Amino acid sequence: MGEVDPAFIQEQEHRPEVYPIESEDIPVIDLSPIIHKTIEDPSAIEGLVKEIGSACKEWGFFQVINHGVPLNLRQKLEEASRKFFAQSLEDKRKVSRNETSATGYYDTEHTKNVRDWKEVLDFVAKEPTFLPLNSDEHDEQLTQWTNPSLQYPPNIRVIIQEYIQEVEKLAYKLLELIALSLGLEAKRFEEFFIKDQTSFIRLNHYPSCPYPHLALGVGRHKDPGALTILAQDEVEGLEVKHKADHKWIRVKPTSDAYIINVGDIIQVWSNDVYESVEHRVMVNSEKERFSIPFFFFPAHDSEIKPLEELINEQNPAKYRPYKWGKFLIHRRDTNFQKLNVENLQIYHYKIA
């Protein structure tokens, strides 16, 4: 990516701090009671639900250990990711995203209208994935997203597909715990995902950057989906805005853990009981960094609104309903070009 051109430079107020605050406080939650259970232990599960609820309310982020995703599978995917990004730019661009396919390789994503210092490879969890053709609310045409024909490394498609199967199991377990923490039935959220979900996985590569005080790997943002399940390497970079004091906190990597954050959809479903929290990614002048987020998204035709069980006369709905697929397409269309306005956010659906 060479010298920093103006497209990468953050506004002064959003540039990274030279001496970040490191956090030991972001909760680390042991999922053993539901992953490795031999005998059902109601008290252990009840404790787990309370931990999840507290983490969602106080941080919007937490880490999980003993999560059930095989370590060797994650290591295989991390190795395949490094090999993919080590190719020449010409070879990587053979599987570039284009106007008809939103999956594949690209290096021109913008966050808050500033270009990110990263390159990515996107891969949908369900092939084909059905989504609206455009963001026009009156147009009901659908399109199909399929995955690129990846040739290198030779087994990368199989590894990605196996990994998605395992991390999806974790996503469903986490959704159950979150539902229970809100006083809902464990399977309350499942109906939104069981058919035609729009989830995808992303391989991120953040090259070393000569000007880490000016650019960001990913600018400040909130995730639009339900859950994000992040695997990161040993190079620090993820920062979370702490809800209590609004300071940026660096998340220290925990070996074999996943970092989980609740997205905008859970904020809306919970009617603001839980909040989707702003986060960003720093770059490093000496080291490259790799990460693998899995974005757990519902079916395109899901109507997202506060759940009936959580609203009443004293606590009315705080959001107007919106169609997830239309929202996603609108966001996608504004992520790859510099615009003069902010892209679509859930606060645009807030009821005054």
N, C-alpha and C positions, 0 to 999 in steps of 0.2 A: 504493500500500500504506500510505501515511500514517504515523502514529506507530507506534513499535514496541510491540506488545502483548506480554504475557509469553510467548506461544506461540513467539516468535522468539528469545528471549533464551537464550544459551548459558550453561551452568554455568561458574562462574569459571575452572576449570582448562582449559576448552576454548575460551575467548575468544581472538580473534586478537591477535597481538602488534602493538603500535603501530609498531615499527620492524622490519619483516621482513628476513630474510636473503635476498639475491638470489643466484641461482645462475648462474654461468658454466660450471658443471661438468656439468650434465645433457647427456649425449652428443647431438651432432648428427650424424646418419649420412646420408651421400650414397648414394642408391640407384641412381645412374647405371649401375653395372655390370650391373644386371638390368633396368633400365627402358629405357635408351637404347643397349643393346648392338647393335653391328653385327657384331663378331666375338666369339665366346665366349672369355672370358679367365678360365680357371680360377683363377689366382692372385688376381685382383681379387674374384671371388666368394668365394673362401676367406677373404680378408681381411674381406669384408663379414659373412660368417657369424660370424667371431671377434668383430667389433665388436658385432653383435647379441647374441651370447651374453654378452659382458662387460657390456653395458648391462642386459640382463635380470637378471643375477646381482647386479650392484652397486647398481642403481637401481630396477629394475622399470619404469622410464620411459625414454624417449628421444624425440628429435625426428628426423623424416626430411625431407630435401630432395631435389629432383629425383625426386619420387615418382610422376610420371606423371598425376596428377589435374589436368585442365585448370584453370588459374587463373581463366579467364573464367566457368567453370561455378560454381566456388566463390563468386566475386563476385556472380553472379546470385542464388545461394541466400541469401547474406548480405543482399543488398538486399531480397529477398522476405521474409526473416525480420523485418527492421526494419519493413517495411510492415505485416506481419501484427500485430506487437505494438503498433504505433502506433494500432491501432483502439480503439474504445471497449470497455470491459469487457463491455458488453452484446453487442456484435458478436462478440467473441472467445468468449464463452460459448455462442454458437450452435453451436459445434463442440466442446463440452466432453465429456470422458470421462464415462462413466456405468457403471452396474452391468453392462451387457452388452458394452460396448466399452472396452477399456483404452487406446485411442488417442485423440488429440485434445488439446484445451487443458485445462490445469488450473494452479492456483496454490497448492495446499494440500499439497504433498508434505512428508513428515517424514523426517529423517535422524537416527538415534539418538534418536528421540522428541522432536526439536525441529524446528519448522517452518522450512523453507528460505525465504530471502529471494529468491524467483525466481518466474517463470512460464514454462511450457514448452508446446511443441506436439510430440506424439509421433506417429510415422508408421511403420508396419511396412514392412520391406523386401519381403516376399513377401505378396501378397494373394490369397486369405486366408492367414493364419498360423494353423496348428493348434496348440492348447495344451490341457492338461487343464482340465476344467470346474472342478475344485477341487483342493486339495492333499491330499486323502485318498488314501493310497497304495493302497487297495483299490478305488477307484472308477476305472474305465477310460474314463469318458465324456470326450469331447473337445468343445471349443467352437472357434469361428472368430473371429479378430480381423480386422476390416477397417478401412480408413482412413476418416476423416471426409470429408464432402463439402465440401472447402474451396472457397470462392467468391472469396476475396480474399487476396492479389492474384490476378488472374484466371489467371495461368499457374503458380501455385505448385506444384500437383500434378505437372505435367510436369517442372519444374525439380528437384523433390525426387527424382522417379523416375530422371531422367538422372544426378543426382549420386550416388545410391545405386549405380547400375551401375558408375560409375567408382571409387568408394571401396571397393566390394566387391572389385574387381580388386586393389587395393592390399592389402586384408586377406589375400587368398589368397597373394600374394607374401610378405607378412610371415610368415604361418604357415609357409611353406616354409623361410624362413631360420631361423626359430625351431626347426623340426623338425631341420634340418641341424645347428644349433648343439648340439642334444641328442644328436647321433649317430644320428638316425632317418632313415628315407627321407623325401625332400622332401615327398611327397604324403601322409604318414602321417595328418595331421589332416583331410584333405579329406573323408573318408567321413562325418564328423560333420555336415557343412554342406551337402553337395551336394544333399540332398533335405530339404525341409520345414524349413529353418533358421528360427529365430525372431528374427533380427536386427531391430533398429529404429534409426531415426534420431531425434534429439531436437533441436529448436530451443530454445535457452535464452535468456531475457532476465533480466538482473539489474538492476532499477531502482536508481537512486542511493538510498542509505540514510542517513538522518540520524544513525544510531547504529552506524557500522561497527565499533566496538569491542565491541559487544554481540551482534550478529547475524552469521550467515554465509550466503552464497549457497547453499552446500551444506555441511552438516556433515561431519566426518571420516567416511570410509567407504572400503571396498574394492569394486572392481567385480566382480560375480559371474560375468561371462561369460568369453570367451576373450581377446578383444582389444577395446580402445577406441581409436578413431581420432578425435582431437579437432582441430577447426579453431577457433581463437579469434581475436578481434579484437585491436586494439593496446592495449586496456586490460588491465593486469595483474590477476590475481586467483587463478589456480591456484597452490596450494601443495602440495608433496609432502613427506612425512615421510622424511627421509634414513635409510636403513637403518643406516648406520654409527654415527651419534650421536643419532638420533631427534629431530633438530631439524627444524622446518618451514622448507622452502626455497621461495621464490617463483620460479616459472618465468617467465623473461623471454620475451615473445613473439618469435619469429623469423619474419620476413616470408615468407609462402607455405609455411611448414613445417607439418607435422602433428605433434602430440604423441601418442605411442603409449604405452599402458601394458598390461602383461599382467594378466589378471584371474585370479580364483580358479580357473577351470577349468584354466588352464595350470599353476598351482601344483599342483593335484591330479594332472594328467597327468604332470608332471615329478617327482612325489613329493618336492616341496619343493626341487628343484634351483633353480627360479625361484620368486620370491615375489610375490604380488599385494600392492601397497604402498598404505598409507593415504594419502589425499589429501583436500583440501577446497577450497572456493572463497570468497575474500574478497569483500566488497562495498565500494563506494566512495561517499563522501559527496557527490562532485561529478559523477561520470560514471556513466552506465549502461554495462553490458557485455553483449556477445553472444557466444555460442559455439555450436558445432554438433558434438556427439559422435555417432559411429556406433558402436553396440554390436554386436559380431559374436558372435552366439549360435548354438549348434548346434540340431539338430532336437529337438523336445520329448521324443522317446523315447530320446534318447542316454543311455547309462549312463556316468556320469562316475566314473572310478577311475584310480589310477596305471597307466601303460602297462606291459604285461608286459615289454617290452624294457628297462625302466629299473629293474626290481626283481629281487632275487635273495635268497639266504639271508643274505648280509651286509647287504643293503639292502632289508628287507621293506617291503611296502606300508604307508603311513602313514595311509591313509584307507579307510573303508568306501565301497562304491559307492553312488551316489545317482542318481535319475532327474532329468535337467535340468528337464524341464517342471514336475514337482511342486515342485522347489526354487524355480523362477522364480515360480510362482503363489503359493507361500507368502510369498515376499519381497514380491511386489506387494501382497498383501492386508494387509501390515503397514506399508506406506509412506505410507498416507494417513490415519492416525489415530494419536493418541498412546496408547501402550501402556505397561504397567508392566514389560514384559520386552523384552530385545533381540530383534530379528528374527533369522531363521535365518542362520547363518554356516557356512562350511566347517569350522571347528574343531569344530562339533557332530558331524562325521563322522570326527574324528581317532581313530585307534586308539591306545589308551593304551599 
